[in-house]
Amino acid sequence: MTIDVMMPYYGDVARFQQAVTSVLEQNDPELRLVVVDDCYPDPTPRRWLESLGDARVHYLRNETNLGVNGNFRRCVDLVTADWFVVMGCDDLMRRDYLSTVRTLARHHPDAAVIAPGVDVIDENGRAVTPLGDRIKSVLAPPRATVLAGERLATTLYHGNWTYFPSLLWRTAAVREVGFRPGLEIVLDLALLVDLASADGSLVYDPEVVFSYRRHSASVSSVQAVDGRRFAEENRFFAEEAERCAARGWPTAARAARWHATSRLNHLSARVGAGLGRLRRSSGS
């Protein structure tokens, strides 16, 4: 069973090369890596990929810049395997990532998504535990489990403890619901709860096989500071609360209405921004 590793690309070349290398050095070689370049101005990535001479590697460049949501959807359109990953171009797979998620998929062939354990690294590859990721670790199930329906939606509304680039998706399930247009920050959460509404299940195993890179230049970090992230989240959760109530999922509707973790993140960002302004005004 070949797994498609789709990599939307726009960013740091050195980290991109590290990400690609981590994929090609998997102890499970049955993969296809597709890099979808969203019009990054530096031609180095294409030249470097061609120099590898690896038949598993494919490079495509968009005619115009599609943005985060558009390029993710293009990646899904290009999938040909039954299972796929949309991996960040600066994240890292551990050598046993593919073999681990493949085994889980084999044991749960009807699952919509496989969620393995993840650790977090910074710009320099050092292990870090920011507050948000500590909260994620508390929200995640304490042991291997299968979640579906209202139970899955409820836990995700409390706080999205998954890491999108680490998830293995079943192609048929994702194409049935698709990414919602117009979302940049919560598009992965929207996809997960849409799969839950379609009776899809999520299989979780806490064994850490993937490193997610957290850095200040990320889309979510930048938009958290200027408030765009939380405006999108507030709209999303309000719509989800109504949707769940209409579906007869009162517990999920209540969780969406409160979206406690999102509110906490918003408060933390506002406090951090206020402290930053205070330090600048005091000359410290």
N, C-alpha and C positions, 0 to 999 in steps of 0.2 A: 504494500500500500504506500504509494508516494504521497508525501505531504508537501503542499505548496507553502513556501515561506515568502509571503508578499512583503516587500519593504518599500513603503513610500519614502522617497528621499528628497530632503531639502535641508542642508545644514553643514555641520563641521565635517570636513573630509577625513581627518584622522580618526574621529570616533566612528564614522561610517565604515572605514576600513576595518576597525576593530570588530564592529558588529558583523560585517560580512565574514570575517575570519572565524568568528565564533560559530557561525552557521555551518561553514564548510568543514570545520573540524569536529563536527558531531560524530559520536561513536556509532550512530545510525545514519548511513549515507544515503538512504532512499528518500531524496528530497529534490525539489525544484525551487531555486531561489530566483525570484523575479523582482528586480529593482525598478521602481517606477519613479523616474526623475521628474519633479514638478518644476522644471525650467530653472534649476539652479545654475547660476552663471559660470561656474568653474567647470571646465571639461575634464578635470582630473579623474573624477569617479569613473566615467565611461572608459577612459584609456586604461585605468588601473584594472578594472574588471576584465577588459579584453586581454590584458597581459597575463591573467591567471590561467587562461586556457582550460577552463573547467566547463564541461558541457552542461553541467547542472545550472549554470548561471545564465540568466537572461536579463537584458537591459532594454528598457523602453523609456522614451522621453515624451512627456505630454507636449502637445502643440502650443498650449497656453497654460498659464498657472491656474490650477484648479482649487487651490487652497486645501486646508486640512480635510474637511468633509468630502470635497469633490475627489481628492486623490484617494482617500480611503475607499470610496465607492467604486472608483475606477479599478482599484486593486481587486475588489471582490468580483467585479465584472470579468477580470482576467484569469480568475481561478479556474483550473481544469481538474484538480484533484477532488476527492470526496471530503477531505479535511484540509484546513488551511490555518495559517497564522498571519496576522498583520503586525509585523514586528517593527518597533521603532528603529530608526537608522543610527541611534547611538546607544541602544541597549545591548545586552550580552546574553547569549545562551550558554549555560554550562554544557559540558560535553554530553551529558546524559539527558538533556531536555527532550529531544525528539523521541528517544527510546522510552522515556517515562510517559509522555503524553500519548504515544502510540499504544502502549500497553493499556492505559486507561480507556482509550477509545475502543480498543478491541474488547475489553470487558464490558463496555457500556455503548454498544453500537448505535443505540437510539438516542443517545444524549445529544443535546444541541451544542453544548460547549463544555470544554475541559479546562479547569482552573488549577494549575499547579502552584506550589509554594514559590514565593518570590522574596529576594532581598533587595535592598536599595543601595545604590552607589552614587557618589557625587561626580562632579566634572572630572576629577582626577582618578576615578575608579576606586576611591576609598569607600568602605562600608559606612553608612550613615543611618541614623534613625530620627529623622525630623518628627515633630509632633504629629503631623498629619498621618505619617506612616505608622507611628505608634498606635494611633487611634484605629487605623485600618487593621492592625494585627489583633486588636481587642475585638473588633467587629467580626472578623473572619471566624468561621466555625473552628472549634478547638481540635477537631479531628476529621479524618476523611469522611465525606458524606455526600449524599445526592439530594439536591434541592429542586423543587419545581413549584409551579402554580403560585398561589397567594403567599406561601411560605417564602419562596425565592424572592418575589417582588418586595415583600415586607422587609426582609433583611437588607436588600439593596437600597430601599428608600431610607432606612435608618442611616445608611452610609455605604457608599460603593467601595467595598473592601477588595475588589478585584483589581488587577492591573491589565489593562486592555492589550498591551503588546505581548503579554505572556500567554494569552488565551488561545486554545485550539478550538476552532469552530467547525461544525459540520456544515458543509457547503449548502446542501439542500435546505436545511432549516433556516440559514441566514438569508438565502435568496427568496425564501417565502415571505419574509417580513421586510428585509432591507433596512438600510440606514435612513433615518428620518432626515429629510432635507431641512436646511436652515439652522442646524445645530453644529456648533464647533467644539464646545467643552463637554457636554453631556451626551454626545452621540453614542458612546459605548454603553452608557447606562440605559439610554433609551432602547438600544438594540436588545440588551439583556432583559429588560422588563417586557418588551414586545415578544420576545421568545417565551417568557414565562406565561404571558397571556395566550400564546398559541400552544400551551401545554408542553413546551420544551423544558428539558431538565439540564441542570448544571451539576457536573461532577467535580468535587473539590478534593485535592490531595495536598496536604501541607508540606510534602517533601520539597525543599528548595532546589529548583533547577534553572532559575532564570534571575538575571540581575537587571533591575529597572533603574535607569539613570535619572536622578532628580537634580535639576540645576535651575538657576534663577532665570535663565533665558527661555525656559519652556513656555509654550503658549498658555498653559493654565496658570503658571506663576505670574506672567506679565499681566494677564487679564484679571487676576485676582486683585492686583494692586489698583487698577483703574476702575474696578467695579463691573466690567462687562461680564465676567464669569458669573457673578451672583445675580445679575439681571436675567441672564439666560436660565440659570438654575431656578430662580423664583418662578418664572413663567412655566418652566417644565413641571415643577412639583405641583403647582396649582392645577394645571391641566390633568396631571396624573391622579390627584386626589379625586377630582370629579369622575374621571374614567373608572377608577377602582370602585367608587361608590355605585356607579351605574352597573358595574359588573357583578356587584354583590360580594365585594371583598372589603368588608369594613375595617379589618385590621390593617390591610395594606393602605387603604384610603387614609386612615389616621396617621400612619407612618409617613406617607407622602405629605400630608398637611403639615406635620411638624418638621420634617426633614432636619432633624436636630444637628447632624454633623455639618451640613451645609451652613446652617446658621452660625455654628461655632467657628467654622473656617472664616466666615465673613467677619465676625467680630474680631477674630485674631488678626486678620489682614488690616482692618481699620485701626486697631490698636497699634500694630506694627508701623503703619503709615504715619500715624500721629506721633509716635516716638521718633520716627525718622525726621519729621518736620521740626520737632522740638530740638533734636540734636543739631540740625543744620542752623536753626535760628540762634542757638546758643554758641555756635562756632566750634562744637566738639565733634 
